[in-house]
Amino acid sequence: MPNTDAKFSRRFIIIAAAVLLACAGILYSALVTIVPERSKWLEKVAQLKAEDKIIPSLRGNIFASDGRLMASSIPQYYVYMDFKADGLRRDSLMNNLTPLCRELAHRFGERSAAGWRSHILKGYNSGSRHYRLIHRRISYTEMKDFATLPLLKYPPHKSGVKMVQMAQRKKPFGSLASRTVGDVYGEKNKGGKNGLELAYDSLLRGSPGIGTRQKIAGRYYTTPEVEPVNGVDITTTIDIDIQDITQTALMEKLLEIDAESGTAVVMEVKTGEIKAISNLGRISQGRYEETKNFAVSDESEPGSTFKVASMIVALDKGIINPNDTIDVGNGIYMYKGARMTDHNWHHGGYGKITAAQSIWYSSNIGVAKIILKGFENNPSEYVEALYDMNMNQSFDMKIPGSGRPKIRHPKDSTRYWARTSLPWMSFGYETQIPPIYTLAFFNAIANDGEMMKPYFVKNILKDGNVIEEYNPETINSSICKRSTLKEIRKMLEGVVEEGTAKMLKSDRLKIAGKTGTAQISKGKAGYQAGGKSHQVSFCGYFPAEKPIYSCIVVIRNPRIGYPSGGGMSGMVFKHIAERTYAQSRYVPVDVERDSTSLFTPQVKNGQYKDLIRVLDKLDIPCDDDGKEWKWTTARIENKQLSLREYSTTENLIPSVIGMGAKDALFLLESCGLRVQINGKGRVYSQSRTAGQRFQKGETIVLNLK
């Protein structure tokens, strides 16, 4: 029994000692973990900890009226190397270094193969974890090519490659309507800076997503929890072709006369759509850029274009008839101690002229005398008649920084009404009206008296579908009597036929409008300060018989030549009108058919087999070299239908011009593009130029007619 107890005691002591020893080891390990190795383990925990990460959304596109891109966010990438990546081994780097450097030199340039080798080894030897491999940003397509190179084709934790995506805002048409389209800030979170980019910023930028970012096996992974919502797309009213015509004509004249700045706007008469808008300011000698949206923000005195509004008031109120005589004398008229002159006073003035001629010849004295005749004792009636035409109404045109018209009232106690205010206001002084408001007024004259609100955006798109549409909006259904409108249109035609804009007469179309020349006030210093400082303008519409477009051109402070609304702004207007009308779909074309010619139908481009099947059924001969292709183009050569192969290249946008909707949709979607179709018939334009590289999932807009 004693022996049994002794054995049991020894076993118990051994087991107890072992348990105590194990507990001591555990306690020791815990103390080591808690105290000396605390920072090490906290770092590992931090690496494993999931973090919330913002997933940026893609900013929406801005399109021209025909679907061509005016502003788009193009993804670009910075390329870095982490030479301490967990899976990057020296032998792997060295084995791949020679072919890698050779491919980098061939595909990306910047340096020779030897130069790339030296560059990479410099980063490796420094042990950098964020070494800039390529100094420029690379495109999405280049990024995809990059990922196929030796070593770099491996996962990031083995290759050490890190891609940092940036979204850069691009304007495919450069400065065309640049200030109206707007800009974005360089900092990605600040969004729109001006123009439509700012006005529609909340819609264009979309909403970011949220993901969980976690480091696993030396590599960061982001798991989306809330998917980002990309921004909407905006279709503007801008016509790229008219915009190009407008900006080119304005630029040519500004360079010729060395002006300080210039503005030109083209509006569609029936709708109020702004088809072109150019605002050019001199930034250095011989260089002009879009610096400010003068068309909507410049609250300046309009000058003689305002005489048309005064004449409408006088005709509507029965103050004057077009053929009534006014004596403007020698071109100098003293009123209440102030000297008023006509532009030809130094040539003896016009003497006796008709009311209509006071508009033709832009007589300050003639218009002032008409307005004084009717309203000298009651100037409020004149101003209120202007208000009735909505001349003072502010339009919400969705352009940040827009100005508003300022036509003061004699009873306004906050502003001084002088004894000379009425006559000077009648010919365009003592009022401030942004150019686009003057254009809206003249557009109403062209539009049978109906004043339309100018607007810049046609619709808002989400994934190619219209979610909001903007329609023409009437501001005033009739600015004056029908009889008044008829007479005022005759007067505006007379300005070009007989008056101050005779140099605008065109063999191609009939133009109607009014010249304007005003001295630019220097604030408290007045109109004489700083020598010559003028604003010259021409506002009107074309063709005069059946107006399609209205247009205003304003040029500020020309340095070369005598300031002239007709000779400067008017000539820009004429060039815009002739070139726009020549390419307009409204131009009538009379074609006499040759009865001896053979009839060969126009055939759409498309799939070869389908096309041949139709041609065989209709018994229409064609020249196709006896070959069978997948896609073919059709054209008429020597009165015979000729088919030629059309081949596509991977990752390059194909041309679908001339195809029907079915074939164009099939071809583009098979390339990975999303397609939006406008109209019916055959494709006559596509928003992305053929031959450009593209990112799968991008939207391309097709216009059919």
C-alpha positions in Angstrom: 0.0 0.0 0.0 2.8 2.5 0.9 4.5 1.7 -2.4 1.2 2.4 -4.3 0.8 5.8 -2.5 4.4 6.8 -3.2 3.9 6.0 -6.9 0.7 8.0 -7.1 2.3 10.9 -5.4 5.2 11.0 -7.8 2.9 10.8 -10.8 0.8 13.6 -9.4 3.9 15.8 -8.8 5.1 15.2 -12.4 1.8 16.0 -13.9 1.3 19.1 -11.7 4.8 20.3 -12.6 4.2 19.8 -16.3 0.9 21.7 -16.1 2.6 24.5 -14.1 5.4 24.6 -16.6 3.0 24.8 -19.6 1.1 27.6 -17.8 4.3 29.4 -17.2 5.2 29.1 -20.9 1.8 30.5 -21.9 2.1 33.3 -19.4 5.6 34.1 -20.6 4.4 34.2 -24.3 1.5 36.4 -23.4 3.8 38.8 -21.5 6.2 38.9 -24.4 3.3 39.6 -26.8 1.8 42.2 -24.6 5.0 44.1 -23.7 8.2 43.7 -25.8 6.4 42.6 -29.1 3.3 44.8 -28.6 4.0 47.2 -31.5 4.9 44.3 -33.9 1.6 42.5 -33.3 -0.5 45.7 -33.4 1.1 46.4 -36.8 0.0 42.9 -38.0 -3.5 43.4 -36.7 -3.6 46.8 -38.4 -2.6 45.1 -41.7 -5.4 42.6 -41.4 -8.0 45.2 -40.3 -10.6 46.0 -43.0 -10.8 49.7 -43.8 -13.5 51.7 -45.6 -12.4 53.0 -48.9 -14.1 55.5 -51.2 -14.6 54.0 -54.8 -14.8 57.0 -57.2 -17.5 57.3 -59.8 -16.9 58.2 -63.4 -17.8 61.8 -64.4 -20.5 61.9 -67.1 -19.8 63.1 -70.7 -20.9 66.3 -72.4 -22.1 65.9 -76.0 -22.8 68.3 -78.9 -26.3 68.2 -80.4 -25.3 65.5 -82.9 -23.7 63.3 -80.2 -20.1 64.2 -80.8 -18.1 64.3 -77.5 -17.3 67.8 -76.2 -16.0 66.7 -72.8 -15.2 63.3 -71.3 -13.3 61.7 -68.5 -10.5 59.6 -69.8 -8.9 57.1 -67.4 -5.2 57.4 -67.2 -2.6 55.7 -64.9 0.6 56.3 -63.0 2.9 53.3 -62.9 4.9 52.6 -59.8 7.1 49.7 -58.6 7.3 48.2 -55.1 10.7 46.6 -54.9 9.9 45.2 -51.5 6.7 43.4 -52.5 6.3 40.1 -50.7 6.5 37.9 -53.9 9.1 39.8 -55.9 12.3 37.8 -56.0 15.7 39.0 -57.2 16.2 36.0 -59.5 12.8 36.5 -61.1 13.6 40.2 -61.7 17.0 39.5 -63.2 15.7 36.7 -65.4 13.0 38.9 -66.9 15.0 42.2 -66.9 16.5 42.0 -70.5 13.3 41.2 -72.4 11.3 43.6 -70.2 13.6 46.5 -70.9 13.6 45.7 -74.6 9.7 45.7 -74.7 9.5 49.0 -72.6 11.9 50.7 -75.0 9.9 49.5 -78.0 6.4 50.2 -76.7 6.8 53.2 -74.4 10.0 55.0 -75.6 11.3 57.5 -73.1 14.7 55.7 -73.0 16.7 52.9 -74.7 16.7 49.3 -73.4 19.9 50.0 -71.6 18.4 53.2 -70.1 15.4 51.2 -68.8 17.7 48.6 -67.3 19.7 51.3 -65.5 16.4 53.0 -64.4 14.9 49.8 -62.9 18.1 48.7 -61.2 18.4 52.1 -59.6 14.9 51.6 -58.1 15.7 48.1 -57.0 19.0 49.0 -55.3 17.3 51.8 -53.4 14.7 49.4 -52.1 11.9 51.9 -53.0 8.4 50.9 -52.3 6.9 53.6 -54.5 9.3 54.0 -57.5 7.9 55.9 -60.5 8.5 53.5 -63.4 7.1 55.6 -66.2 7.2 59.4 -65.8 4.1 60.1 -67.9 0.5 59.0 -67.4 -0.5 56.0 -69.6 -3.8 55.3 -71.2 -6.2 52.5 -70.5 -5.1 50.7 -73.6 -1.4 51.2 -72.7 -2.1 49.9 -69.3 -3.6 46.7 -70.8 -0.5 46.3 -73.0 1.7 47.0 -70.0 0.2 44.0 -68.1 1.4 41.6 -70.9 5.1 42.4 -70.5 7.6 40.0 -69.0 7.5 40.0 -65.2 4.8 42.7 -65.2 2.2 40.1 -66.3 2.4 38.5 -62.8 0.1 39.6 -60.0 1.1 42.8 -58.2 2.5 41.1 -55.1 4.9 39.1 -57.4 5.7 41.8 -60.0 5.8 44.7 -57.6 3.7 46.8 -60.1 1.3 49.4 -58.7 -1.2 51.2 -60.9 -2.8 54.5 -59.7 -5.8 55.5 -61.7 -6.5 59.1 -62.5 -9.5 60.5 -64.5 -8.5 63.3 -66.8 -11.1 65.6 -68.4 -10.6 65.9 -72.1 -12.2 68.2 -74.7 -11.9 66.5 -78.1 -12.7 69.7 -79.9 -10.3 71.9 -77.9 -11.4 75.4 -77.4 -14.7 75.2 -79.3 -17.4 76.6 -76.9 -14.9 75.9 -74.2 -16.1 78.5 -71.7 -19.7 77.4 -72.1 -18.9 73.7 -71.7 -16.7 74.7 -68.8 -13.8 73.2 -66.9 -13.2 71.1 -63.8 -10.7 71.6 -61.0 -7.5 69.6 -60.9 -8.4 68.2 -57.5 -10.8 65.3 -58.2 -13.2 66.1 -55.4 -13.8 69.7 -56.3 -15.7 69.0 -59.5 -16.9 71.7 -62.0 -15.2 75.0 -62.1 -17.4 77.0 -64.5 -19.9 76.7 -67.4 -22.1 73.6 -67.8 -19.5 71.6 -65.8 -20.3 73.7 -62.8 -24.0 74.2 -63.5 -24.7 70.4 -63.7 -21.8 69.3 -61.4 -24.0 67.3 -59.0 -25.4 65.3 -61.9 -22.2 64.9 -63.9 -20.1 63.7 -61.0 -22.4 60.9 -59.9 -22.0 59.4 -56.4 -19.0 57.4 -55.1 -19.2 53.9 -53.8 -17.8 52.4 -50.6 -15.6 49.4 -50.4 -13.7 47.4 -47.7 -10.0 47.5 -48.2 -7.9 44.8 -46.6 -4.3 43.5 -47.0 -4.1 39.8 -47.6 -0.8 38.1 -48.4 1.0 41.4 -48.9 -1.6 42.7 -51.4 -4.5 45.1 -50.9 -8.0 44.0 -52.0 -11.1 46.2 -52.1 -14.4 44.5 -51.8 -17.3 46.8 -52.9 -20.1 47.2 -50.4 -21.9 50.1 -52.1 -21.3 50.3 -55.9 -20.4 53.8 -57.3 -23.0 55.4 -59.5 -21.5 57.1 -62.5 -22.5 60.6 -63.5 -25.2 61.3 -66.2 -24.4 62.5 -69.7 -25.5 65.8 -71.0 -26.4 66.6 -74.6 -26.0 70.3 -75.4 -27.6 72.3 -78.2 -24.2 73.2 -79.7 -23.7 72.3 -83.4 -20.0 71.6 -83.8 -19.9 72.6 -87.4 -21.6 76.0 -86.8 -19.5 76.4 -83.7 -16.3 75.9 -85.8 -17.6 78.4 -88.4 -18.4 81.0 -85.8 -15.2 80.7 -83.8 -13.0 80.8 -87.0 -14.8 83.8 -88.4 -14.5 85.7 -85.0 -10.8 84.7 -84.6 -9.9 85.9 -88.0 -11.4 89.3 -87.4 -9.9 89.8 -83.9 -6.4 89.0 -85.3 -7.0 91.4 -88.2 -8.0 94.4 -86.0 -6.1 93.5 -82.9 -9.2 93.7 -80.7 -9.3 93.2 -76.9 -12.0 90.6 -77.1 -14.9 89.3 -79.1 -18.2 87.4 -78.7 -20.3 85.6 -81.3 -23.5 83.7 -80.6 -25.8 81.8 -83.1 -29.4 80.9 -82.0 -32.0 78.8 -83.8 -34.9 81.1 -84.4 -37.8 78.7 -83.8 -36.5 77.0 -80.6 -34.0 79.3 -78.9 -31.3 76.6 -79.0 -27.8 78.1 -78.9 -26.1 76.5 -81.8 -22.7 78.2 -81.4 -21.1 80.5 -78.8 -17.6 81.9 -78.9 -15.9 84.2 -76.3 -12.4 85.1 -77.2 -10.1 87.3 -75.2 -6.6 88.4 -76.0 -4.1 86.8 -73.6 -1.0 88.0 -75.5 -0.1 89.7 -78.8 -1.8 87.6 -81.5 -3.1 85.0 -79.1 -6.8 84.6 -78.1 -8.5 82.1 -75.9 -11.8 81.5 -74.2 -11.2 83.5 -71.0 -14.6 84.7 -69.9 -18.2 84.0 -71.0 -18.9 87.6 -72.2 -22.0 86.5 -74.0 -23.9 85.8 -70.8 -22.0 87.8 -68.2 -21.0 91.1 -69.8 -23.4 93.8 -68.6 -22.5 96.5 -71.0 -24.3 99.3 -72.8 -25.6 97.8 -76.1 -25.3 101.0 -78.2 -27.3 101.4 -81.4 -28.8 97.9 -81.5 -31.1 99.2 -78.8 -32.6 101.8 -81.2 -34.7 98.9 -82.6 -36.4 98.5 -79.3 -37.1 102.2 -79.1 -38.5 102.2 -82.6 -40.8 99.3 -81.8 -42.2 101.2 -78.8 -42.7 104.4 -80.9 -44.5 102.4 -83.7 -46.6 100.4 -81.3 -47.7 103.5 -79.4 -48.5 105.4 -82.7 -45.9 108.1 -82.0 -44.4 107.8 -85.5 -45.0 106.2 -88.9 -42.1 104.8 -90.9 -42.3 107.5 -93.6 -42.7 110.5 -91.2 -39.9 113.1 -91.6 -37.4 113.9 -88.8 -35.0 116.8 -89.1 -31.6 115.7 -87.7 -29.9 118.8 -89.0 -26.1 119.0 -89.3 -25.6 116.0 -87.0 -25.3 118.0 -83.8 -28.1 118.4 -81.3 -28.1 120.2 -77.9 -30.5 118.9 -75.3 -30.7 120.2 -71.8 -27.2 121.4 -72.1 -25.8 118.1 -73.4 -24.3 117.6 -76.8 -25.7 114.7 -78.9 -24.1 113.8 -82.3 -24.6 111.5 -85.2 -21.7 109.5 -86.5 -21.5 111.7 -89.7 -21.7 115.1 -87.9 -18.3 116.1 -89.2 -19.7 115.6 -92.8 -22.7 117.9 -92.2 -25.2 115.4 -90.9 -28.2 113.8 -92.7 -30.6 116.8 -92.6 -34.2 115.6 -93.1 -34.7 111.8 -93.1 -37.6 109.4 -92.5 -38.2 107.5 -89.3 -37.2 104.3 -91.2 -33.9 106.0 -92.3 -33.1 106.9 -88.7 -32.7 103.1 -88.3 -31.0 102.6 -91.6 -28.4 105.2 -91.0 -28.3 104.7 -87.2 -29.1 108.3 -86.3 -28.8 109.0 -82.6 -30.6 112.3 -83.1 -33.4 110.8 -85.2 -34.3 108.1 -82.6 -33.9 110.5 -79.7 -36.3 113.0 -81.2 -38.9 110.3 -81.9 -38.8 109.1 -78.3 -38.8 112.7 -76.9 -41.8 113.5 -79.0 -43.8 110.7 -77.4 -42.4 110.4 -73.9 -40.5 113.5 -72.9 -43.2 114.4 -70.3 -43.8 110.7 -69.3 -40.6 108.7 -69.5 -42.1 106.0 -67.3 -44.4 105.0 -70.1 -41.4 104.4 -72.4 -39.6 102.3 -69.9 -42.7 100.3 -69.0 -43.2 99.6 -72.7 -39.7 98.1 -72.8 -40.6 96.0 -69.7 -43.8 94.8 -71.5 -41.5 93.3 -74.2 -39.6 91.5 -71.4 -36.4 93.5 -72.2 -35.6 93.6 -68.5 -36.4 90.0 -67.7 -33.7 87.7 -66.4 -33.5 84.2 -67.9 -32.2 81.2 -66.0 -29.9 79.8 -68.6 -28.0 77.4 -66.2 -24.7 79.2 -66.8 -23.0 80.2 -63.5 -22.0 83.9 -63.4 -24.7 85.0 -65.8 -25.5 88.7 -65.9 -29.0 90.3 -66.3 -30.4 93.2 -68.2 -30.6 96.5 -66.2 -33.0 99.1 -67.6 -33.7 101.6 -64.9 -37.1 103.2 -64.2 -37.6 106.9 -63.7 -39.4 106.2 -60.4 -36.5 104.0 -59.0 -35.4 106.0 -56.0 -32.1 104.1 -55.7 -30.8 105.4 -59.0 -30.6 108.9 -60.3 -32.7 109.8 -63.3 -31.2 112.7 -65.2 -32.9 115.1 -67.5 -30.9 113.6 -70.3 -31.5 109.9 -69.4 -34.5 109.4 -71.7 -32.9 110.5 -75.1 -29.6 108.8 -74.3 -31.3 105.6 -73.2 -33.2 105.6 -76.5 -30.0 104.9 -78.5 -28.4 102.4 -76.2 -26.7 104.2 -73.3 -27.5 104.2 -69.6 -28.7 100.6 -69.9 -26.7 97.4 -69.4 -27.7 94.3 -71.4 -25.6 91.1 -71.8 -25.2 90.2 -75.5 -27.4 87.1 -75.3 -30.4 89.2 -74.1 -30.0 91.5 -77.1 -29.9 88.4 -79.3 -33.1 87.0 -77.7 -34.8 90.3 -78.6 -33.7 90.2 -82.2 -34.6 86.5 -82.4 -38.2 87.4 -81.4 -38.4 89.8 -84.4 -37.2 87.0 -86.6 -39.7 84.6 -85.0 -42.8 86.5 -85.8 -42.8 88.4 -82.5 -42.4 85.3 -80.2 -39.5 85.6 -77.8 -37.8 82.3 -77.0 -35.7 81.6 -74.0 -32.1 80.9 -75.0 -30.9 77.5 -73.8 -27.8 75.3 -74.0 -28.9 71.8 -72.9 -31.2 69.5 -74.8 -31.4 66.5 -72.5 -29.8 64.5 -69.8 -28.9 60.8 -70.4 -28.3 57.9 -68.1 -26.8 54.8 -69.7 -27.9 56.1 -73.1 -31.5 56.7 -72.1 -33.1 60.2 -71.9 -34.1 60.8 -68.3 -34.8 64.5 -68.6 -35.5 66.6 -71.7 -35.5 70.4 -72.1 -38.0 71.9 -74.6 -38.3 75.3 -76.2 -39.7 77.9 -73.7 -41.6 81.0 -74.8 -40.9 84.2 -72.8 -43.3 86.4 -74.6 -45.8 85.2 -77.2 -45.8 88.6 -79.0 -43.5 91.5 -78.3 -45.5 93.9 -80.4 -48.3 94.4 -82.9 -48.2 92.5 -86.2 -48.1 95.7 -88.2 -45.2 97.0 -86.1 -43.3 93.7 -86.6 -43.8 94.0 -90.4 -42.4 97.5 -90.5 -39.4 96.8 -88.2 -38.4 93.9 -90.3 -38.4 96.1 -93.4 -36.2 98.6 -91.5 -33.7 95.9 -90.5 -33.5 94.7 -94.1 -33.0 98.4 -95.1 -30.0 98.6 -92.8 -28.2 96.1 -95.0 -29.7 97.2 -98.3 -29.3 100.9 -97.9 -27.8 101.8 -94.5 -24.8 101.4 -92.3 -24.3 97.7 -93.1 -24.3 97.8 -96.9 -21.0 95.9 -96.9 -23.0 92.9 -95.6 -25.1 92.5 -98.8 -24.6 88.9 -99.9 -25.1 87.2 -103.2 -25.9 83.9 -101.4 -28.7 85.0 -98.9 -30.5 88.0 -97.6 -29.4 89.4 -94.2 -31.3 91.7 -91.8 -30.0 93.3 -88.7 -28.7 96.4 -86.9 -25.2 97.8 -86.4 -24.1 99.2 -83.0 -21.2 101.3 -81.9 -20.8 102.5 -78.3 -18.0 104.1 -76.3 -17.0 101.9 -73.4 -17.5 103.8 -70.1 -14.5 103.8 -67.7 -16.6 104.0 -64.6 -16.3 107.3 -62.7 -13.7 108.5 -65.2 -16.4 108.5 -67.9 -16.4 107.8 -71.6 -13.4 109.9 -72.6 -10.9 108.3 -70.2 -8.0 106.4 -71.8 -8.6 107.6 -75.3 -10.4 105.4 -77.9 -12.3 102.6 -76.3 -15.3 101.2 -78.3 -17.6 98.3 -78.5 -18.9 97.5 -81.9 -21.7 95.0 -82.7 -24.1 93.6 -85.2 -27.2 91.7 -84.4 -29.7 90.2 -86.8 -30.9 87.1 -88.5 -30.8 85.1 -91.8 -32.1 84.5 -94.3 -34.3 87.6 -93.9 -37.3 86.2 -95.8 -37.6 83.0 -93.7 -35.2 83.3 -90.8 -33.5 80.1 -89.6 -30.8 81.5 -87.3 -30.3 84.7 -85.4 -26.8 85.9 -84.5 -25.0 88.6 -82.5 -21.3 89.6 -82.8 -19.7 92.0 -80.3 -16.1 93.2 -80.6 -14.4 95.2 -77.8 -11.7 97.8 -78.2 -10.3 97.2 -81.7 -6.8 98.8 -82.0 -6.6 98.7 -85.8 -9.0 100.6 -88.1 -12.0 102.8 -87.4 -14.5 101.3 -85.0 -17.5 100.1 -87.1 -20.3 97.8 -86.2 -20.8 97.0 -89.9 -17.2 96.8 -91.1 -16.0 94.8 -88.1 -18.8 92.8 -86.3 -21.0 92.9 -89.4 -18.3 91.2 -91.5 -18.0 88.4 -89.0 -21.8 88.0 -89.0 -21.7 87.8 -92.8 -19.1 85.1 -92.9 -21.0 83.1 -90.2 -24.3 83.5 -92.1 -22.9 82.5 -95.5 -20.9 79.5 -94.3 -23.7 78.3 -92.0 -26.4 78.6 -94.6 -24.2 76.9 -97.2 -24.0 73.7 -95.0 -27.6 74.0 -93.7 -30.1 71.2 -94.3 -32.6 74.0 -95.0 -30.9 75.2 -98.2 -33.2 74.2 -101.2 -31.3 72.3 -103.9 -32.9 72.0 -107.3 -31.5 69.0 -109.2 -32.6 68.2 -112.8 -32.4 64.5 -113.4 -30.6 63.2 -116.4 -33.2 60.9 -118.2 -30.4 59.1 -120.0 -28.6 58.0 -116.8 -29.0 54.5 -115.4 -30.6 54.2 -112.0 -28.3 52.7 -109.4 -29.8 52.7 -105.8 -27.9 54.0 -102.8 -27.0 50.9 -100.7 -26.1 50.8 -97.0 -22.8 49.4 -95.8 -23.2 46.2 -93.8 -22.8 42.5 -93.7 -21.8 41.0 -97.0 -24.1 38.0 -97.2 -27.2 40.0 -96.3 -26.3 42.6 -98.9 -25.7 40.1 -101.7 -28.9 38.3 -100.9 -30.9 41.5 -101.4 -29.0 42.6 -104.6 -29.6 39.1 -106.1 -33.3 39.3 -105.3 -33.6 42.7 -107.0 -31.4 41.7 -109.9 -29.0 44.6 -109.3 -25.5 43.9 -110.6 -22.4 44.8 -108.6 -18.6 44.5 -108.7 -17.3 42.6 -105.6 -14.2 40.9 -107.0 -15.9 37.5 -106.6 -14.9 37.4 -102.9 -16.9 36.9 -99.8 -16.2 39.2 -96.8 -17.9 39.5 -93.4 -18.4 43.3 -93.7 -18.5 45.4 -96.8 -18.8 49.0 -98.0 -20.9 49.9 -100.9 -20.3 52.8 -103.3 -21.2 53.8 -106.8 -18.3 53.9 -109.3 -18.9 54.7 -112.9 -22.6 54.2 -112.5 -22.1 50.7 -111.1 -22.4 49.5 -107.6 -19.1 48.4 -106.2 -18.6 46.4 -103.0 -15.3 46.5 -101.1 -14.1 44.7 -97.9 -14.3 46.5 -94.7 -12.0 45.1 -92.0 -12.0 45.9 -88.3 -9.1 46.1 -85.9 -9.3 44.9 -82.3 -9.4 47.7 -79.7 -10.0 50.4 -82.4 -13.4 52.0 -83.0 -14.8 50.9 -86.4 -16.5 53.2 -88.8 -20.2 52.5 -89.1 -20.9 55.5 -91.4 -23.4 54.5 -94.1 -24.7 51.4 -92.2 -28.2 50.7 -91.1 -29.1 50.6 -87.4 -29.0 46.8 -87.1 -25.6 46.3 -88.6 -24.1 49.3 -86.8 -25.5 48.1 -83.5 -24.3 44.5 -84.0 -20.8 45.5 -85.0 -20.2 48.1 -82.2 -21.7 45.9 -79.5 -19.6 43.0 -80.6 -16.6 45.2 -79.9 -17.8 45.8 -76.4 -19.3 49.3 -76.9 -22.6 50.6 -75.7 -24.7 52.2 -78.4 -27.2 55.1 -78.4 -29.1 55.6 -81.7 -30.8 58.9 -82.7 -33.0 59.0 -85.8 -33.9 56.6 -88.6 -32.2 55.6 -91.9 -28.5 55.2 -92.3 -25.7 56.3 -90.0 -24.4 59.7 -91.0 -22.2 60.5 -87.9 -20.8 58.8 -84.9 -19.6 60.4 -81.7 -16.3 58.7 -81.5 -13.9 58.9 -84.5 -13.1 55.7 -86.3 -9.6 54.4 -85.5 -9.5 55.7 -81.9 -8.7 53.3 -79.1 -11.6 52.8 -76.7 -12.4 51.3 -73.3 -15.0 48.5 -73.2 -18.3 49.7 -71.9 -18.0 53.2 -73.3 -21.0 54.7 -75.0 -21.0 55.8 -78.7 -23.8 57.8 -80.1 -25.0 57.2 -83.7 -27.1 59.7 -85.7 -29.2 58.3 -88.5 -31.1 60.1 -91.3 
